[in-house]
Amino acid sequence: MLRITDFKLYSSLKTVLTIEEIHIDEGTFIHIQGKNSTGKSLFLKSLCGQYKNYSGSLLYRRKKLS
């Protein structure tokens, strides 16, 4: 399970994405859609640890993502 709370993604000192709270159960497929330069790729990079300019909590199977 992926749990995201109080997440804010920053790019060039500007907030590009805000997620208050979301829970995604294991085996669930999600679709991420948006216009260019809205933070989709940066969000995915933050989940796998390639992008660190965010605040909030990312938990996968109750362990903090780093």
N, C-alpha and C positions, 0 to 999 in steps of 0.2 A: 504494500500500500504506500502511496505517495501522499504526503500531507504537507501543504504549503500554507503558512500563516504570516500575515503582516509583511508580505513580500513587496519590495520596491526595487525596480531595476533602473539603474542610472546610466546615462551615456552623455559624456561631455557636461557633467554637472546638472543635467536635466533628467527629470523622472520620465521614463518612456513607458513604463508598465507598472501597474499596481494590482496586486491580488490580495484581497482581505483574507479569504480562507477558501481552500479547495481540498477535497479528499478524492483521490483516484484509487479505486480498488484494483488489486492485481488482476490482470486479464482483461481490463477495460481498455478499449481503444478510444482515443480522443482526437479531435481535429482542431488544429490551430490555424486560424485564418486572420488575415489583416492586410492592410495596405503596406506599401514599401516604407521602410524606416520606422516601424512601430514596435520593434523589439522582439519579434518572433525568434530570430536566430540567436540573439543574445540570451533570451530566456532558456532556450535549449542548451546553449553553451554553459549557462550557469548551473543547470541541472547536472551536467557531466564534469563540472569543475574547471572548465577552460576560461570562464569569465567570472571574476570575483567582485565586480562593482555593483553589489546589491546589498540590501538589508532585509532582515526577516528570517524566517525559519523554514528550512527545507529538510524534511524527514522522509527517509525511505526505509520501510520496515522498522520503524521506531529508532533509527540511527540517523544522526545528523550528517547531511552531505557536506563534504568539504572540498 
